[in-house]
Amino acid sequence: MPGYLESQDAFKEAGIDEIIVYCVNDGAVMTAWAKDQGVEGSMISFFGDPSGEFTKAVGMEMTADGPASVGIIGRCKRWAMLVDDG
């Protein structure tokens, strides 16, 4: 997050209005993470995808072989999306 915070002016100059960070997690965790990262008042917003519905819809679900108790099941890959005009 520090890099995004430090580069806000450059993002704005490039025409970027908002940076959205999301992960397969609940809103309470995302709110705590945002607070910890000091993004309040910045162009960065944090959102949770608790059921992984959006993650699956965009084809970014990450899973790994192995038992569910030790594997990575239903998490989200790291990726970026540029949305232009909605």
CNS distance restraints for C-alpha pairs under 8 A (distance, minus, plus):
assign (resid   1 and name CA) (resid   5 and name CA) 6.22 0.50 0.50
assign (resid   1 and name CA) (resid  37 and name CA) 6.61 0.50 0.50
assign (resid   2 and name CA) (resid   6 and name CA) 6.02 0.50 0.50
assign (resid   2 and name CA) (resid  37 and name CA) 7.77 0.50 0.50
assign (resid   3 and name CA) (resid   7 and name CA) 6.06 0.50 0.50
assign (resid   4 and name CA) (resid   8 and name CA) 6.21 0.50 0.50
assign (resid   5 and name CA) (resid  39 and name CA) 7.40 0.50 0.50
assign (resid   5 and name CA) (resid  42 and name CA) 7.35 0.50 0.50
assign (resid   5 and name CA) (resid  44 and name CA) 7.85 0.50 0.50
assign (resid   7 and name CA) (resid  11 and name CA) 6.27 0.50 0.50
assign (resid   8 and name CA) (resid  12 and name CA) 6.14 0.50 0.50
assign (resid   8 and name CA) (resid  42 and name CA) 7.98 0.50 0.50
assign (resid   8 and name CA) (resid  43 and name CA) 7.13 0.50 0.50
assign (resid   9 and name CA) (resid  13 and name CA) 6.13 0.50 0.50
assign (resid  10 and name CA) (resid  14 and name CA) 6.22 0.50 0.50
assign (resid  11 and name CA) (resid  15 and name CA) 6.50 0.50 0.50
assign (resid  11 and name CA) (resid  16 and name CA) 5.29 0.50 0.50
assign (resid  11 and name CA) (resid  17 and name CA) 7.72 0.50 0.50
assign (resid  12 and name CA) (resid  16 and name CA) 5.01 0.50 0.50
assign (resid  12 and name CA) (resid  17 and name CA) 6.19 0.50 0.50
assign (resid  17 and name CA) (resid  43 and name CA) 6.92 0.50 0.50
assign (resid  18 and name CA) (resid  43 and name CA) 4.99 0.50 0.50
assign (resid  18 and name CA) (resid  44 and name CA) 5.99 0.50 0.50
assign (resid  18 and name CA) (resid  45 and name CA) 7.37 0.50 0.50
assign (resid  19 and name CA) (resid  43 and name CA) 6.06 0.50 0.50
assign (resid  19 and name CA) (resid  44 and name CA) 4.72 0.50 0.50
assign (resid  19 and name CA) (resid  45 and name CA) 6.26 0.50 0.50
assign (resid  20 and name CA) (resid  44 and name CA) 5.76 0.50 0.50
assign (resid  20 and name CA) (resid  45 and name CA) 4.83 0.50 0.50
assign (resid  20 and name CA) (resid  46 and name CA) 5.83 0.50 0.50
assign (resid  20 and name CA) (resid  47 and name CA) 7.20 0.50 0.50
assign (resid  21 and name CA) (resid  44 and name CA) 7.18 0.50 0.50
assign (resid  21 and name CA) (resid  45 and name CA) 6.09 0.50 0.50
assign (resid  21 and name CA) (resid  46 and name CA) 4.77 0.50 0.50
assign (resid  21 and name CA) (resid  47 and name CA) 6.26 0.50 0.50
assign (resid  22 and name CA) (resid  30 and name CA) 7.79 0.50 0.50
assign (resid  22 and name CA) (resid  46 and name CA) 5.58 0.50 0.50
assign (resid  22 and name CA) (resid  47 and name CA) 4.64 0.50 0.50
assign (resid  22 and name CA) (resid  48 and name CA) 5.38 0.50 0.50
assign (resid  22 and name CA) (resid  49 and name CA) 6.87 0.50 0.50
assign (resid  23 and name CA) (resid  47 and name CA) 7.05 0.50 0.50
assign (resid  23 and name CA) (resid  48 and name CA) 5.48 0.50 0.50
assign (resid  23 and name CA) (resid  49 and name CA) 5.86 0.50 0.50
assign (resid  23 and name CA) (resid  50 and name CA) 7.98 0.50 0.50
assign (resid  23 and name CA) (resid  75 and name CA) 7.65 0.50 0.50
assign (resid  23 and name CA) (resid  76 and name CA) 6.33 0.50 0.50
assign (resid  24 and name CA) (resid  48 and name CA) 5.94 0.50 0.50
assign (resid  24 and name CA) (resid  49 and name CA) 4.59 0.50 0.50
assign (resid  24 and name CA) (resid  50 and name CA) 5.16 0.50 0.50
assign (resid  24 and name CA) (resid  51 and name CA) 6.92 0.50 0.50
assign (resid  24 and name CA) (resid  52 and name CA) 5.42 0.50 0.50
assign (resid  24 and name CA) (resid  55 and name CA) 7.49 0.50 0.50
assign (resid  24 and name CA) (resid  74 and name CA) 7.80 0.50 0.50
assign (resid  24 and name CA) (resid  75 and name CA) 5.87 0.50 0.50
assign (resid  24 and name CA) (resid  76 and name CA) 6.32 0.50 0.50
assign (resid  25 and name CA) (resid  29 and name CA) 6.63 0.50 0.50
assign (resid  25 and name CA) (resid  30 and name CA) 6.95 0.50 0.50
assign (resid  25 and name CA) (resid  48 and name CA) 5.09 0.50 0.50
assign (resid  25 and name CA) (resid  49 and name CA) 5.61 0.50 0.50
assign (resid  25 and name CA) (resid  50 and name CA) 4.56 0.50 0.50
assign (resid  25 and name CA) (resid  51 and name CA) 7.83 0.50 0.50
assign (resid  26 and name CA) (resid  30 and name CA) 6.43 0.50 0.50
assign (resid  26 and name CA) (resid  48 and name CA) 5.11 0.50 0.50
assign (resid  26 and name CA) (resid  49 and name CA) 6.54 0.50 0.50
assign (resid  26 and name CA) (resid  50 and name CA) 4.78 0.50 0.50
assign (resid  27 and name CA) (resid  31 and name CA) 5.96 0.50 0.50
assign (resid  27 and name CA) (resid  47 and name CA) 6.64 0.50 0.50
assign (resid  27 and name CA) (resid  48 and name CA) 5.16 0.50 0.50
assign (resid  27 and name CA) (resid  50 and name CA) 7.65 0.50 0.50
assign (resid  28 and name CA) (resid  32 and name CA) 6.23 0.50 0.50
assign (resid  29 and name CA) (resid  33 and name CA) 6.10 0.50 0.50
assign (resid  29 and name CA) (resid  48 and name CA) 8.00 0.50 0.50
assign (resid  30 and name CA) (resid  34 and name CA) 6.06 0.50 0.50
assign (resid  30 and name CA) (resid  46 and name CA) 6.01 0.50 0.50
assign (resid  30 and name CA) (resid  47 and name CA) 6.18 0.50 0.50
assign (resid  30 and name CA) (resid  48 and name CA) 5.99 0.50 0.50
assign (resid  31 and name CA) (resid  35 and name CA) 6.20 0.50 0.50
assign (resid  31 and name CA) (resid  46 and name CA) 7.02 0.50 0.50
assign (resid  31 and name CA) (resid  47 and name CA) 7.97 0.50 0.50
assign (resid  32 and name CA) (resid  36 and name CA) 6.11 0.50 0.50
assign (resid  33 and name CA) (resid  37 and name CA) 6.15 0.50 0.50
assign (resid  34 and name CA) (resid  38 and name CA) 6.22 0.50 0.50
assign (resid  34 and name CA) (resid  39 and name CA) 5.79 0.50 0.50
assign (resid  34 and name CA) (resid  40 and name CA) 7.34 0.50 0.50
assign (resid  34 and name CA) (resid  45 and name CA) 7.73 0.50 0.50
assign (resid  34 and name CA) (resid  46 and name CA) 6.24 0.50 0.50
assign (resid  35 and name CA) (resid  39 and name CA) 6.57 0.50 0.50
assign (resid  35 and name CA) (resid  40 and name CA) 6.93 0.50 0.50
assign (resid  39 and name CA) (resid  43 and name CA) 7.70 0.50 0.50
assign (resid  39 and name CA) (resid  44 and name CA) 6.05 0.50 0.50
assign (resid  39 and name CA) (resid  45 and name CA) 7.45 0.50 0.50
assign (resid  40 and name CA) (resid  44 and name CA) 7.82 0.50 0.50
assign (resid  49 and name CA) (resid  53 and name CA) 6.76 0.50 0.50
assign (resid  49 and name CA) (resid  54 and name CA) 6.60 0.50 0.50
assign (resid  49 and name CA) (resid  55 and name CA) 7.39 0.50 0.50
assign (resid  52 and name CA) (resid  56 and name CA) 6.12 0.50 0.50
assign (resid  52 and name CA) (resid  61 and name CA) 7.74 0.50 0.50
assign (resid  52 and name CA) (resid  74 and name CA) 6.81 0.50 0.50
assign (resid  52 and name CA) (resid  75 and name CA) 7.42 0.50 0.50
assign (resid  52 and name CA) (resid  76 and name CA) 7.91 0.50 0.50
assign (resid  53 and name CA) (resid  57 and name CA) 6.16 0.50 0.50
assign (resid  54 and name CA) (resid  58 and name CA) 6.31 0.50 0.50
assign (resid  55 and name CA) (resid  59 and name CA) 6.33 0.50 0.50
assign (resid  55 and name CA) (resid  60 and name CA) 5.30 0.50 0.50
assign (resid  55 and name CA) (resid  61 and name CA) 5.54 0.50 0.50
assign (resid  55 and name CA) (resid  76 and name CA) 6.18 0.50 0.50
assign (resid  56 and name CA) (resid  60 and name CA) 5.98 0.50 0.50
assign (resid  56 and name CA) (resid  61 and name CA) 5.35 0.50 0.50
assign (resid  60 and name CA) (resid  76 and name CA) 5.74 0.50 0.50
assign (resid  60 and name CA) (resid  77 and name CA) 5.49 0.50 0.50
assign (resid  60 and name CA) (resid  79 and name CA) 7.94 0.50 0.50
assign (resid  61 and name CA) (resid  74 and name CA) 5.62 0.50 0.50
assign (resid  61 and name CA) (resid  75 and name CA) 5.75 0.50 0.50
assign (resid  61 and name CA) (resid  76 and name CA) 4.87 0.50 0.50
assign (resid  61 and name CA) (resid  77 and name CA) 6.20 0.50 0.50
assign (resid  62 and name CA) (resid  72 and name CA) 6.99 0.50 0.50
assign (resid  62 and name CA) (resid  73 and name CA) 6.67 0.50 0.50
assign (resid  62 and name CA) (resid  74 and name CA) 5.66 0.50 0.50
assign (resid  62 and name CA) (resid  75 and name CA) 5.11 0.50 0.50
assign (resid  62 and name CA) (resid  76 and name CA) 5.29 0.50 0.50
assign (resid  62 and name CA) (resid  77 and name CA) 5.55 0.50 0.50
assign (resid  63 and name CA) (resid  71 and name CA) 7.34 0.50 0.50
assign (resid  63 and name CA) (resid  72 and name CA) 5.06 0.50 0.50
assign (resid  63 and name CA) (resid  73 and name CA) 4.61 0.50 0.50
assign (resid  63 and name CA) (resid  74 and name CA) 5.71 0.50 0.50
assign (resid  63 and name CA) (resid  75 and name CA) 6.74 0.50 0.50
assign (resid  64 and name CA) (resid  71 and name CA) 5.62 0.50 0.50
assign (resid  64 and name CA) (resid  72 and name CA) 5.18 0.50 0.50
assign (resid  64 and name CA) (resid  73 and name CA) 6.52 0.50 0.50
assign (resid  65 and name CA) (resid  71 and name CA) 6.39 0.50 0.50
assign (resid  65 and name CA) (resid  72 and name CA) 7.86 0.50 0.50
assign (resid  66 and name CA) (resid  70 and name CA) 6.84 0.50 0.50
assign (resid  66 and name CA) (resid  71 and name CA) 5.35 0.50 0.50
assign (resid  67 and name CA) (resid  71 and name CA) 5.68 0.50 0.50
assign (resid  68 and name CA) (resid  72 and name CA) 7.19 0.50 0.50
assign (resid  68 and name CA) (resid  73 and name CA) 6.53 0.50 0.50
